[in-house]
Amino acid sequence: MWNILDVSLNRGEKKQLYYSPNGLETHKVPITLICGAKEGKTLGLIAGTHSGEYPAIPATSQFAKNINPQEVTGQIVIIHCLNSRGFWEKSMDAVPDDNMNLNSSFPGNKKGTPGEKIIDFVATKIFPELDFLLDMHSGSKVEKLVPCLFYCSIAEDAVVEATKKAALALNYKYLIIGTSNRSLFGYAALSGVPNLLVERGCFGECKQSDIQAYIKDIIQLMKHLGMISGECEDTITGEFYTNTTYLSSDVNGVWFPKVEAGQQIKKGEILGCVEDIFGNPIKEFYAEYDSVVFYLYCDLPIDKGTFLVAYGSKN
């Protein structure tokens, strides 16, 4: 017997439900609970933290539909779309009620705004149940990216080591260090939960190739954790990138990126430029060191503070 979120499951059972975080009736979060035939680790899968990042949402649904609990050792908590209201209202990332980004405001507040209540639900009801977490993202409608993985480096050594071993078991070339303690994956790590943030797909698209790649990620991770039988498949050799720059604009204007996701760049190479609406140059941005571009902003109008390019190196 397994009890979670006021739901009881027998061994080998699967249940699906809508859950209102902290009584928030305007947000019905779709969740699948899977109790394997044998006791073991508990894996969490979270999609739709940013409601306009799509591939992981159908990936978790297809996985949940096809997985046989009788073949699972342990338990799985699947949150198919955390920002459920944002999804139906076509918000690119934020909770419509309070414009909150669910990936940057942990630990939340049980009695706060809708976004704070959702965050508190994850921090207090989900994280304590987990032995590992996969936080699944993609590029929004204005972002282009190369498939990449983020891991937190500011947790206890055992958590970081478990995270890095799992990262090498998945099929990602770029394994990027993260240090944010208010992000979902950062706060989970500080709470003692090894986890990975993974990114596939971009421009708000939902390609079947990205969906299937995500399903393979889940299966590969479960094999690594000993939750299903079978050997982990060979993967590309992941490389750890410990130096990352997140470039933001300090001017308003019209943005023209000059690099592509996955491109190798040299120190001093132009990353992009900002012009006024008449085409007059305002500012150019250059790489500070030899690196690779992970993802970039591709919308035309920008304000001060707009994220432009993320790039990094191995040291």
C-alpha positions as CSV (number, residue, x, y, z in Angstrom):
1,M,0.0,0.0,0.0
2,W,1.2,3.5,-0.9
3,N,-0.4,6.7,0.4
4,I,0.2,10.1,-1.2
5,L,-1.9,13.3,-1.7
6,D,-4.7,11.6,0.3
7,V,-4.8,8.8,-2.2
8,S,-4.1,5.1,-1.4
9,L,-2.8,2.7,-4.0
10,N,-2.2,-1.0,-3.8
11,R,0.9,-2.6,-5.3
12,G,0.6,-2.8,-9.1
13,E,-2.0,-0.1,-9.3
14,K,-2.3,3.2,-11.3
15,K,-4.6,6.1,-10.5
16,Q,-5.2,9.5,-12.2
17,L,-6.7,12.6,-10.6
18,Y,-7.0,16.3,-10.7
19,Y,-5.5,18.0,-7.6
20,S,-6.1,21.5,-6.4
21,P,-2.9,22.8,-4.7
22,N,-3.7,24.2,-1.3
23,G,-7.4,24.3,-2.2
24,L,-6.8,26.4,-5.3
25,E,-10.0,25.4,-7.2
26,T,-9.1,27.5,-10.3
27,H,-6.1,25.2,-10.9
28,K,-6.8,21.5,-11.5
29,V,-3.4,19.9,-11.8
30,P,-3.5,16.5,-13.7
31,I,-1.6,13.9,-11.9
32,T,-0.9,10.2,-12.4
33,L,0.2,8.0,-9.5
34,I,1.8,4.6,-10.2
35,C,2.5,2.1,-7.4
36,G,4.8,-0.6,-8.7
37,A,4.5,-4.3,-8.0
38,K,7.6,-4.1,-5.7
39,E,8.7,-1.5,-3.2
40,G,11.5,0.8,-4.4
41,K,12.5,4.3,-5.1
42,T,9.9,7.1,-5.8
43,L,10.5,9.0,-9.1
44,G,8.8,12.4,-9.8
45,L,8.1,13.7,-13.3
46,I,7.1,17.3,-13.7
47,A,6.0,18.9,-17.0
48,G,4.3,22.2,-17.8
49,T,6.1,24.2,-15.1
50,H,6.2,26.7,-18.0
51,S,2.8,26.3,-19.6
52,G,3.9,27.1,-23.2
53,E,6.7,24.5,-23.2
54,Y,4.8,21.6,-24.7
55,P,6.6,18.3,-25.6
56,A,7.0,17.0,-22.1
57,I,3.2,17.2,-21.5
58,P,2.1,14.6,-24.0
59,A,5.3,12.7,-23.3
60,T,4.3,12.1,-19.7
61,S,0.8,11.3,-20.8
62,Q,1.9,8.7,-23.3
63,F,4.3,7.2,-20.8
64,A,1.7,7.0,-18.1
65,K,-0.8,5.4,-20.5
66,N,1.7,2.7,-21.6
67,I,3.7,1.8,-18.5
68,N,2.6,-1.4,-16.8
69,P,2.7,-1.0,-12.9
70,Q,3.3,-4.7,-12.6
71,E,6.7,-4.2,-14.3
72,V,7.7,-1.3,-12.0
73,T,9.8,-1.4,-8.8
74,G,9.0,1.6,-6.7
75,Q,6.5,4.5,-7.2
76,I,6.1,7.3,-9.8
77,V,4.4,10.7,-9.3
78,I,3.6,12.3,-12.7
79,I,2.5,16.0,-12.8
80,H,1.5,16.3,-16.4
81,C,1.1,20.1,-16.4
82,L,1.9,22.0,-13.2
83,N,0.7,25.4,-14.6
84,S,-2.6,23.9,-15.8
85,R,-4.5,27.1,-16.0
86,G,-1.7,28.8,-17.9
87,F,-1.8,25.9,-20.3
88,W,-5.5,26.3,-21.1
89,E,-5.3,30.1,-21.3
90,K,-2.2,29.8,-23.6
91,S,0.2,31.7,-21.3
92,M,3.7,31.3,-22.5
93,D,5.2,30.6,-19.0
94,A,3.5,32.5,-16.1
95,V,0.5,31.7,-13.9
96,P,-2.3,33.9,-15.3
97,D,-3.6,35.0,-11.9
98,D,-0.5,36.6,-10.6
99,N,2.0,36.5,-13.5
100,M,4.3,34.2,-11.4
101,N,7.1,32.1,-12.9
102,L,6.8,28.7,-11.1
103,N,10.5,28.0,-11.7
104,S,11.9,31.0,-9.9
105,S,10.0,31.7,-6.7
106,F,10.5,28.7,-4.3
107,P,9.6,27.9,-1.6
108,G,6.2,29.6,-2.2
109,N,3.5,30.3,0.4
110,K,0.6,28.1,1.5
111,K,-1.5,31.2,2.1
112,G,-0.1,33.4,-0.7
113,T,-1.1,34.1,-4.3
114,P,-2.1,31.3,-6.6
115,G,1.4,30.9,-8.0
116,E,2.8,30.8,-4.4
117,K,0.3,28.2,-3.4
118,I,1.2,25.9,-6.4
119,I,4.9,26.3,-5.5
120,D,4.3,25.5,-1.9
121,F,2.4,22.4,-2.9
122,V,5.4,21.1,-4.9
123,A,7.8,22.0,-2.1
124,T,5.8,20.4,0.8
125,K,3.7,17.7,-0.8
126,I,5.8,16.4,-3.6
127,F,9.5,16.9,-2.8
128,P,9.4,15.0,0.5
129,E,8.0,11.9,-1.3
130,L,10.8,11.7,-3.9
131,D,14.1,9.9,-4.3
132,F,14.7,11.5,-7.7
133,L,13.0,14.1,-9.9
134,L,13.0,14.8,-13.6
135,D,11.9,18.5,-14.3
136,M,11.0,18.6,-18.0
137,H,11.2,21.8,-20.1
138,S,11.6,23.1,-23.7
139,G,12.1,26.3,-25.6
140,S,9.2,28.6,-25.5
141,K,7.7,30.4,-28.5
142,V,10.6,32.9,-28.5
143,E,13.4,30.5,-27.7
144,K,15.7,28.4,-29.8
145,L,17.8,25.7,-28.0
146,V,20.0,22.7,-28.4
147,P,18.9,19.7,-26.2
148,C,20.6,20.2,-22.8
149,L,20.5,19.2,-19.2
150,F,20.9,21.2,-16.0
151,Y,22.0,19.9,-12.6
152,C,22.4,21.8,-9.3
153,S,25.8,22.1,-7.7
154,I,25.0,23.8,-4.4
155,A,23.4,20.8,-2.7
156,E,25.0,18.2,-0.4
157,D,27.8,16.2,-2.0
158,A,25.7,13.0,-2.1
159,V,22.9,14.7,-3.9
160,V,25.2,16.3,-6.4
161,E,27.0,13.0,-7.1
162,A,23.7,11.1,-7.5
163,T,22.6,13.8,-9.9
164,K,25.7,13.7,-12.0
165,K,25.6,9.9,-12.4
166,A,22.1,10.1,-13.6
167,A,23.0,12.9,-16.0
168,L,25.6,10.7,-17.7
169,A,22.9,7.9,-18.1
170,L,20.8,10.2,-20.3
171,N,21.2,11.1,-23.9
172,Y,22.4,14.7,-23.6
173,K,25.7,16.2,-24.8
174,Y,25.5,19.4,-22.7
175,L,25.4,18.9,-18.9
176,I,25.2,22.4,-17.5
177,I,25.8,23.5,-13.9
178,G,23.1,25.5,-12.1
179,T,23.2,27.4,-8.8
180,S,19.7,29.0,-8.4
181,N,18.3,28.2,-5.0
182,R,14.8,29.5,-5.9
183,S,14.3,27.4,-9.0
184,L,12.3,24.2,-8.9
185,F,15.3,22.0,-9.6
186,G,17.6,24.1,-7.3
187,Y,15.2,24.0,-4.3
188,A,14.6,20.3,-4.8
189,A,18.3,19.6,-4.6
190,L,18.7,21.8,-1.5
191,S,15.8,19.7,-0.1
192,G,17.8,16.6,-0.6
193,V,16.2,15.4,-3.8
194,P,18.6,14.5,-6.6
195,N,17.1,15.9,-9.8
196,L,17.7,17.0,-13.4
197,L,16.2,19.8,-15.5
198,V,16.1,18.7,-19.1
199,E,15.3,20.7,-22.2
200,R,14.1,19.4,-25.6
201,G,12.3,21.2,-28.4
202,C,11.9,24.9,-29.1
203,F,9.7,27.7,-30.5
204,G,6.6,26.3,-28.7
205,E,6.5,23.4,-31.1
206,C,5.4,19.9,-30.1
207,K,7.2,17.5,-32.4
208,Q,6.7,13.8,-32.1
209,S,10.5,13.3,-32.2
210,D,10.9,15.4,-29.0
211,I,8.0,13.6,-27.4
212,Q,9.6,10.2,-28.1
213,A,13.0,11.4,-27.0
214,Y,11.5,12.5,-23.6
215,I,9.8,9.1,-23.2
216,K,13.2,7.4,-23.8
217,D,14.7,9.8,-21.2
218,I,12.2,8.6,-18.6
219,I,12.8,4.9,-19.4
220,Q,16.5,5.3,-19.4
221,L,16.4,7.1,-16.0
222,M,14.2,4.4,-14.6
223,K,16.7,1.7,-15.7
224,H,19.5,3.7,-14.1
225,L,17.5,3.9,-10.8
226,G,16.7,0.2,-10.9
227,M,12.9,0.8,-11.3
228,I,12.5,-1.3,-14.4
229,S,14.5,-4.2,-15.8
230,G,16.9,-3.9,-18.7
231,E,20.3,-2.4,-19.4
232,C,20.7,1.3,-20.0
233,E,21.3,2.0,-23.7
234,D,24.5,3.5,-24.9
235,T,24.3,7.3,-25.0
236,I,26.3,10.2,-26.5
237,T,29.1,11.2,-24.2
238,G,27.8,14.0,-22.0
239,E,30.2,16.8,-21.1
240,F,29.9,18.9,-17.9
241,Y,29.9,22.7,-18.5
242,T,30.8,24.5,-15.3
243,N,31.0,28.1,-16.6
244,T,27.8,29.6,-18.0
245,T,26.8,33.1,-18.9
246,Y,23.2,34.3,-19.2
247,L,23.3,37.5,-21.2
248,S,20.5,40.0,-20.7
249,S,20.0,43.3,-22.6
250,D,20.6,46.6,-20.9
251,V,18.9,48.5,-23.7
252,N,15.5,48.6,-25.4
253,G,15.1,48.0,-29.1
254,V,14.9,45.5,-31.9
255,W,17.0,42.3,-31.4
256,F,18.9,40.4,-34.1
257,P,20.8,37.3,-32.9
258,K,23.9,36.4,-34.9
259,V,24.5,32.9,-33.5
260,E,22.6,29.6,-33.5
261,A,21.9,27.1,-30.7
262,G,24.7,24.6,-30.5
263,Q,27.2,26.8,-32.3
264,Q,30.8,26.9,-31.1
265,I,31.9,30.5,-30.6
266,K,35.2,32.3,-30.0
267,K,36.0,35.0,-27.5
268,G,35.1,38.4,-29.0
269,E,32.7,36.9,-31.5
270,I,29.4,38.8,-32.0
271,L,26.4,37.3,-30.3
272,G,23.8,39.7,-31.6
273,C,22.9,43.4,-32.0
274,V,20.1,45.7,-31.0
275,E,18.8,48.4,-33.3
276,D,16.1,51.1,-33.1
277,I,12.9,50.7,-35.1
278,F,14.6,52.7,-37.9
279,G,17.5,50.3,-38.2
280,N,20.1,52.4,-36.5
281,P,22.5,50.5,-34.3
282,I,22.2,50.8,-30.5
283,K,24.4,48.1,-29.1
284,E,26.3,44.9,-30.1
285,F,27.0,42.0,-27.7
286,Y,30.1,39.9,-27.8
287,A,31.2,36.5,-26.3
288,E,33.5,36.9,-23.3
289,Y,35.3,33.6,-23.8
290,D,35.4,30.5,-26.1
291,S,32.2,28.7,-25.6
292,V,29.1,27.0,-27.0
293,V,25.6,28.5,-27.3
294,F,23.0,26.6,-25.4
295,Y,19.9,28.7,-26.1
296,L,18.8,32.1,-27.3
297,Y,16.0,34.6,-27.5
298,C,14.5,35.0,-30.9
299,D,11.7,37.6,-30.6
300,L,12.2,40.9,-32.3
301,P,11.2,43.6,-29.7
302,I,13.1,43.6,-26.4
303,D,13.2,45.6,-23.2
304,K,15.9,46.2,-20.7
305,G,16.4,43.0,-18.7
306,T,15.3,40.7,-21.6
307,F,17.3,37.4,-21.7
308,L,19.2,37.2,-24.9
309,V,21.7,34.3,-25.0
310,A,23.0,31.5,-22.7
311,Y,26.5,30.2,-23.5
312,G,29.1,28.4,-21.6
313,S,32.4,26.4,-21.4
314,K,33.7,23.4,-19.6
315,N,35.9,25.4,-17.3
